[in-house]
Amino acid sequence: MLLPIARRTADDLALRVHLALDALRRGAGSMTDAQILTQIMLLTGFLAESGFGSATAEQLSTAECTVSSVFDIGRETGKWSLDEAGFSLFATIATNYDQQLHSAPLWAVTDASERLDRFTAGMSHQTPVRKRA
């Protein structure tokens, strides 16, 4: 649990993100692509909070507004895309995510993934307090 996830696994996860980012940049994206960017935005923030990689509150807030706009426009028009500023922002986040996957220990990635699962289930994304005997 102290080592990073397997390189092949990290590469597969990163590729999925880069494909979604490219599809949205070209205006050929989908709701799934926007969901992938939302997930990595959150995971990057969670990993940064744990001390792995960097993501500022301002960067994540801007990313949240950007992806929210992608969802609004996509649902309304059926066109799922990112403008240049949005692409640049999420390219930076994707690069950070790549680095986090290749350097953060497995326990940190697992914790971040569990926080994402709780968040998407509508539960508190904070780590639950464990009772001590």
BAMAR-600654 format. One record per residue (C-alpha): residue number from 0; residue in three letters; x, y, z negated. Coordinates in pm, 1 decimal, decimal comma, m for minus. Each point is the difference from the previous one (the first is absolute). Layout:
N
+------+------+----------+----------+----------+
| resi | resn |       px |       py |       pz |
+------+------+----------+----------+----------+
|  NUM |  ALA |        X |        Y |        Z |
...
+------+------+----------+----------+----------+
//
This chain:
133
+------+------+----------+----------+----------+
| resi | resn |       px |       py |       pz |
+------+------+----------+----------+----------+
|    0 |  MET |      0,0 |      0,0 |      0,0 |
|    1 |  LEU |    304,2 |    227,5 |    m20,3 |
|    2 |  LEU |     87,9 |    m33,1 |    367,4 |
|    3 |  PRO |   m187,5 |    173,7 |    282,8 |
|    4 |  ILE |   m254,8 |   m195,0 |    200,5 |
|    5 |  ALA |    135,2 |   m217,3 |    280,5 |
|    6 |  ARG |    133,9 |    205,7 |    289,7 |
|    7 |  ARG |   m226,8 |   m171,5 |    253,5 |
|    8 |  THR |   m306,5 |     72,6 |   m213,1 |
|    9 |  ALA |    105,1 |    363,4 |    m42,2 |
|   10 |  ASP |     58,2 |     30,6 |    374,7 |
|   11 |  ASP |   m342,9 |   m151,8 |     77,6 |
|   12 |  LEU |   m173,8 |    241,0 |   m238,5 |
|   13 |  ALA |    190,4 |    297,2 |    140,7 |
|   14 |  LEU |    m76,0 |   m100,6 |    360,2 |
|   15 |  ARG |   m373,2 |     m5,4 |    m73,4 |
|   16 |  VAL |     27,1 |    357,9 |   m128,8 |
|   17 |  HIS |    201,9 |    122,7 |    297,3 |
|   18 |  LEU |   m245,4 |   m155,5 |    246,3 |
|   19 |  ALA |   m293,4 |    170,4 |   m175,0 |
|   20 |  LEU |    186,5 |    330,9 |     m5,8 |
|   21 |  ASP |     82,6 |    m24,4 |    370,2 |
|   22 |  ALA |   m358,5 |    m89,5 |     95,2 |
|   23 |  LEU |   m133,3 |    301,7 |   m188,3 |
|   24 |  ARG |    266,7 |    225,6 |    152,4 |
|   25 |  ARG |   m108,0 |   m108,4 |    349,6 |
|   26 |  GLY |   m369,1 |     52,3 |    m79,8 |
|   27 |  ALA |    m60,9 |   m372,9 |     37,6 |
|   28 |  GLY |    m38,5 |    m75,2 |   m369,7 |
|   29 |  SER |   m279,7 |   m160,2 |   m195,5 |
|   30 |  MET |   m150,3 |     12,7 |   m345,4 |
|   31 |  THR |    231,1 |   m285,9 |    m95,9 |
|   32 |  ASP |    304,0 |    208,0 |    100,7 |
|   33 |  ALA |   m121,4 |    289,1 |   m216,1 |
|   34 |  GLN |    m55,1 |   m241,6 |   m289,2 |
|   35 |  ILE |    356,3 |   m128,7 |     36,9 |
|   36 |  LEU |    136,5 |    355,1 |    m24,3 |
|   37 |  THR |   m216,7 |     62,5 |   m305,4 |
|   38 |  GLN |    135,1 |   m314,3 |   m164,5 |
|   39 |  ILE |    364,6 |     88,4 |     60,0 |
|   40 |  MET |    m59,9 |    355,1 |   m118,3 |
|   41 |  LEU |   m125,3 |   m141,5 |   m330,6 |
|   42 |  LEU |    264,8 |   m273,3 |    m23,8 |
|   43 |  THR |    278,2 |    249,7 |     68,9 |
|   44 |  GLY |   m132,0 |    222,4 |   m277,3 |
|   45 |  PHE |    m31,9 |   m288,6 |   m245,0 |
|   46 |  LEU |    352,6 |   m122,2 |     75,4 |
|   47 |  ALA |    139,2 |    352,9 |    m32,9 |
|   48 |  GLU |   m171,9 |     33,1 |   m339,7 |
|   49 |  SER |    183,4 |   m318,4 |   m102,2 |
|   50 |  GLY |    331,1 |    157,6 |     98,7 |
|   51 |  PHE |     45,2 |   m149,9 |    345,8 |
|   52 |  GLY |     16,7 |    242,6 |    290,5 |
|   53 |  SER |   m131,0 |    351,0 |      0,2 |
|   54 |  ALA |   m335,1 |    152,6 |     73,7 |
|   55 |  THR |   m108,1 |    339,9 |   m120,8 |
|   56 |  ALA |   m348,0 |     77,6 |   m125,1 |
|   57 |  GLU |    m24,3 |    265,5 |    271,8 |
|   58 |  GLN |     97,8 |   m248,0 |    272,2 |
|   59 |  LEU |   m253,8 |   m256,9 |   m119,6 |
|   60 |  SER |   m273,2 |    261,3 |    m39,6 |
|   61 |  THR |     58,4 |    122,4 |    354,9 |
|   62 |  ALA |      1,5 |   m360,6 |    124,2 |
|   63 |  GLU |   m328,8 |    m66,7 |   m178,5 |
|   64 |  CYS |   m162,1 |    302,3 |    166,8 |
|   65 |  THR |    143,8 |   m103,6 |    336,5 |
|   66 |  VAL |   m124,0 |   m358,1 |    m13,5 |
|   67 |  SER |   m337,0 |    117,5 |   m132,7 |
|   68 |  SER |    m32,0 |    214,3 |    312,2 |
|   69 |  VAL |     94,8 |   m299,4 |    216,4 |
|   70 |  PHE |   m284,9 |   m197,0 |   m160,5 |
|   71 |  ASP |   m249,7 |    284,7 |     37,5 |
|   72 |  ILE |     80,2 |     59,5 |    367,1 |
|   73 |  GLY |     29,5 |   m371,2 |     75,7 |
|   74 |  ARG |   m340,5 |    m80,6 |   m146,1 |
|   75 |  GLU |   m161,6 |    296,4 |    173,2 |
|   76 |  THR |    157,8 |    m32,9 |    344,8 |
|   77 |  GLY |    140,3 |   m352,5 |     16,8 |
|   78 |  LYS |    345,3 |    146,5 |     73,4 |
|   79 |  TRP |    257,5 |   m101,2 |   m259,7 |
|   80 |  SER |    313,6 |    210,2 |     31,2 |
|   81 |  LEU |    262,6 |    208,8 |   m177,0 |
|   82 |  ASP |    117,7 |    340,9 |    113,7 |
|   83 |  GLU |    374,8 |     73,4 |     14,2 |
|   84 |  ALA |     14,8 |    136,4 |   m355,0 |
|   85 |  GLY |   m185,7 |   m303,7 |   m133,0 |
|   86 |  PHE |    221,7 |   m233,7 |    197,1 |
|   87 |  SER |    314,0 |    168,8 |   m132,6 |
|   88 |  LEU |   m125,4 |    m19,6 |   m358,3 |
|   89 |  PHE |    m95,7 |   m366,6 |     23,3 |
|   90 |  ALA |    322,2 |    m84,4 |    185,6 |
|   91 |  THR |    187,1 |    133,1 |   m304,0 |
|   92 |  ILE |   m222,1 |   m202,7 |   m233,9 |
|   93 |  ALA |     44,7 |   m312,8 |    216,0 |
|   94 |  THR |    378,4 |     41,7 |     m5,0 |
|   95 |  ASN |     m7,2 |     34,8 |   m377,7 |
|   96 |  TYR |   m224,1 |   m307,7 |    m24,2 |
|   97 |  ASP |    247,0 |   m198,6 |    214,1 |
|   98 |  GLN |    282,4 |     97,2 |   m233,9 |
|   99 |  GLN |   m208,1 |    m84,4 |   m305,9 |
|  100 |  LEU |    m86,2 |   m345,3 |    136,3 |
|  101 |  HIS |    365,6 |    m74,3 |     64,6 |
|  102 |  SER |    131,1 |    127,8 |   m332,9 |
|  103 |  ALA |   m266,4 |    m10,5 |   m272,6 |
|  104 |  PRO |     m4,8 |   m318,9 |   m205,3 |
|  105 |  LEU |   m279,9 |   m247,9 |     55,8 |
|  106 |  TRP |   m159,6 |     84,3 |   m335,9 |
|  107 |  ALA |    m38,1 |    366,7 |    102,0 |
|  108 |  VAL |   m157,2 |    m88,2 |    335,9 |
|  109 |  THR |   m231,0 |   m249,1 |   m173,6 |
|  110 |  ASP |   m103,9 |    259,6 |   m259,5 |
|  111 |  ALA |    m66,5 |    259,4 |    271,4 |
|  112 |  SER |   m205,3 |   m252,3 |    199,9 |
|  113 |  GLU |   m204,0 |    m89,6 |   m307,7 |
|  114 |  ARG |    m62,3 |    370,3 |    m67,9 |
|  115 |  LEU |   m117,3 |     40,2 |    360,3 |
|  116 |  ASP |   m235,2 |   m297,3 |    m40,6 |
|  117 |  ARG |   m147,3 |    150,3 |   m318,2 |
|  118 |  PHE |    m31,5 |    339,0 |    167,8 |
|  119 |  THR |   m181,7 |   m138,8 |    304,2 |
|  120 |  ALA |   m227,4 |   m204,5 |   m228,6 |
|  121 |  GLY |   m102,8 |    322,9 |   m172,6 |
|  122 |  MET |    184,1 |    m78,5 |   m321,0 |
|  123 |  SER |    264,1 |    210,0 |   m170,3 |
|  124 |  HIS |    320,9 |    m13,3 |    202,9 |
|  125 |  GLN |    202,4 |     43,5 |   m318,3 |
|  126 |  THR |    167,0 |   m306,1 |   m144,5 |
|  127 |  PRO |   m236,0 |   m151,2 |   m255,3 |
|  128 |  VAL |    116,9 |     13,5 |   m359,7 |
|  129 |  ARG |     75,8 |   m348,6 |   m119,8 |
|  130 |  LYS |   m101,4 |    m98,2 |   m348,5 |
|  131 |  ARG |    276,1 |   m117,8 |   m223,7 |
|  132 |  ALA |    m45,6 |   m288,1 |   m239,3 |
+------+------+----------+----------+----------+
//
